[in-house]
Amino acid sequence: MWNVNRRSYEVCLYALVLGVAYYHCTSCGAVVSIGVAPPIVELTVPAGGAHVVDLNVYNQGDSPLILRGYVTGLELSRDGAPIPLETGDGDWSCADWIRLDKKEFELQAGEEELVHATLRVPRGSTGGRYAVIFFEGTPVLKNPSPWDVVLATRVGCIVMETIPRTLVRDGEILKMEVSKSEGEVVFTVDFSNKGNVHMKANGCVLIADSEGRIVDRVPLDVVTGTVLPGGIREFEGTWSNRRKMKTGEYTGEVRIAYGGHRGVLRMVTFRLEGE
């Protein structure tokens, strides 16, 4: 982000690293290392209720820092990486429900600060809601120059709120594709969360020959498997067992389970030649 005026030339570099962030500021010589604990908070607060979360923000660097706290919405990428929204917007955001008792404060090197984050759930709210509480730190310059390059970094705590007795869990496999390359068969599956609360999904592909016999089982690679409401998660699995890969027709049956449910199924056929 560029902020240019007649007296200063400032570059702010933002990096989302949940839990801890570190960099070395070459212009001022400061080692900036900030952290927040816990990095993830999972809550179950009913509609009309409130809950206070204690967050410990600490300066592990060697220079004083100015810390600024704020809250944004949250999405997840197709591979499950957190994507903070730059506002509190979003159909499934609870950013506007969270208030911090400290929004700006200074931390000396080695110090930590306790920040209270209060979540108030409006009456009539349903499902799951999500946000990131950020703390953004910039070093305190002793002898600032108009041409200093000032770097800011931020750490975040993910908030995952579930409103009890209002939850709908539903998922759907949108598509399943098969590709073959250099003796491997790659299964790519798009799974959509059709419910109103996050879920943790996992799955596999059962491979059967033309006579219906199961010849192999391929797990779908996933780290956490978390899918937010309205989100789409891409799963991938690779079949590379050459001993079982004979020429012929095959059927791949993908099975994805989520939230205690037995899950959803989809099938695809493919042929191997000269394996």
N, C-alpha and C positions, 0 to 999 in steps of 0.2 A: 504494500500500500504506500503510495507516494503522497507526501504532504509538503508542498513547496511554497515558500513565501520569500520576501526580500531579505529576511535576516537568518533564515535557517533552511537547512536541506536535510530532511530526515527520512530515513528508510526504516520501516517497521516490518520485521519478518515474523510472521505468526506460524507457529508449529503446534499442532495438536499431538500431544503425547500423554495419554491417559496415565495419571499416577505420578510421573516424574518427567522433568525436562531439563536439558543441560546444553549450554553453549559457552564458548569463550569469546568475549567481546574484544576484538583486536584493537578497536579505536581507544577504549578506555582501560584495557588490561584486566578487566574484571572477569572472573569465572562465575557465570550465572547458572545456578542449579536450584530449581524449586520443585516442590512436591506437594501432594495433597493425599490425605488418607481419611477414609477409605476411597479407593478409586471407583468403586461401584457400590450403589446403595439400592437394595430391592425392598420396596415397601408394600404393605397391604393396608391402606387407609380407606375406611368407608366414606361414601358420599356424605358431605357435611362435617367430616372429621378433620383433624389436624395432627401433624407430627413434626417434631423438631429433630433435625439431624445435626450432629456435632462433626465438624470437619476440622482437621488439623492441617494447617498450611505451614510449610517450613522452608527456610532459606538455607540450603546446604552449600552455597557459594561463599566467596571471600569478600563480597561487597554488599553494602546496604541496597535494598530493593524497595521500589514503590510497587505495591500490589493493588490491582483493581479487580473486584469480583463482579461477575454478571452471569446471567442465565440465558441459554439459547435452547432451541428445539433440537431434536436428534432424528437422524435417519440412519439406515444401514445400507451399505453398497450391496451389489449382487454377490460379492464374496464375503460379506459379513463385516467389513470394516466400518467403524463409526464415522458418520458424516455429520458434523454439527451444522445446524442452520444458523445463519447470522442474525436471525431474529427469533422471537418466541413463537412464530407462526407454525402451522402444521395441524392437520386434523387430529393428530395423536400426541400433541405437545402438552406438557404441564408446566412449561417455563413460566407462564403468567401466574401460576399458582404458588411460586416459590419466592420468598423474600429473604434476603441476607441481612444480618444485623450489622455487618461491616462490609462496605462496598469499596473503601479505599483505605490503605494503611501502609505503614513503613515497617520493614523487617530488617534488623541488623543481621550480619553474617552469623549463622548458627542458631538464630532464634526461630521460634515457631509461634503461631497465633491460632487461637481457637475461634472458629466462625460458626455461628448458629444459622442454619438454613431451615426456615419454617415452611412446610408444605400445607396448604389449606385446600381441601377438595370441595368444590362447589356442590351443592345439593343437585341431584338429578344427573350427575356425571356417571358414565358407564365405561366399562372396559379397562384397557391399559393405557397409560400415558407416560411420556418419556421426555427427558431433558438432559442437558449437560450444564453443570455448575463450573464455570471457568474462573481461574485466577491467573491474571496476566501480569508478568513482572518485568520491570525495566530497571537497570542499574541507576543509582544516584551518582551523577558526575560531579567530581569535586571542582574541576575548573572547566566548565562546558565551553565549547567553541561553537560559533554559528555554523561550522561545517562538519560537526561531529556526525558520524553515522551511529544512530542509536537503534539497537536491536531489542525487540520485545519478544518474549516467549510466553506460552501459556500451558497450564496443565488443567485437566478436567476431571470431575467426578460425574459419572453417569448415574442418573436417577431413573429407576424403573418402578413406576407405581401401578399397582393392580387393585382395582376397586372390587371388593368381594361381592358375590351374589349377582353380578351383572355380566359375567363373562360368556362369550361365545367363541368356541374353538372350531375352526373349520379350515381345511386346506385343500389345494387342488394342484395336480401336476398339469402345467400348461403345455409343455412340450417335452419330447424326448428325442434326441438325435444320436445317430451312430456315425462315427468316422473311422476309417482304417488307414494306418500308416506304419510302414516298416515292421510288420508283424504284430502290431498292437491294434486293439479295438477300443476306442474311447467312447464312453457313454456320457452325454451331457444332458442334464435334466434341469428344467426350470420349475421351481415349486413356489406357489403363491399362497400367502396367508390371507384367507378370506374372512377370518374372524375379527374380533375387536380387542384381542390381547396378544402379546408376544408369545411365541412358542419356540421350543427347541426340537428341531427335526433331525432325524438321521435315517439312513436308508442303505439299500444294497440293490444289486441287479442279479437275479437268478438266471443263469444261462442254460437253456435246454436244447437238445438236438432235435432233429426232425421227427424222432419217435417219442418226443416228450420227456426224455430222461434228463434229469438235472446233471450237467457235466461240470459246472463250476459256480462259484459265488464271488461277486466282485463288490467290495464295499465302496460306498460313495464317500470321497474324501471331504471332510468337513472339520473345522476347528471347534466351534461352539454350536453351530447349527441354529443359532438364534435368528428368527424372522419376525420383524415387527408387523403390526396390522397393516394391510395394504401393500406390504413389501413382497419382493420377489427374490428368491435365493437360488443361485446356480450351484448345482452339485455336479461333480465329475468323478467318474470311475474308469480305470484302465484295466482291460483284460489282456494279459501278456504271458499267460501260462502256455508256452509253445507245445508242451507235451499233450495238452488237451485240445489244442486248436487244430482240428482236422478239416479237410475240405468238406463242405456241405452246408445245409440250411440250418439256421439257428434262430431261436427266439429269446429275446432279452426281456425279462419281466422286472420292472423297477418297483420296489416297495419302499415307501417312505412313511415312517411312524412319527407322530408328534403329540405332545401334551397328554401322554397316557392313552391316546387312541391307537388302534391297530394300524390305521393309516390308509393310504390310497395306493392304487395300482395303475400301471400302464405297461403296455407291451409293444415291442417293436421286433420286426424280423430282419435278418441280414444273412448274407452268404459269405463264406470264406472259400477262397480259391488257392490251391497250391500251398497251404500252410504246412 
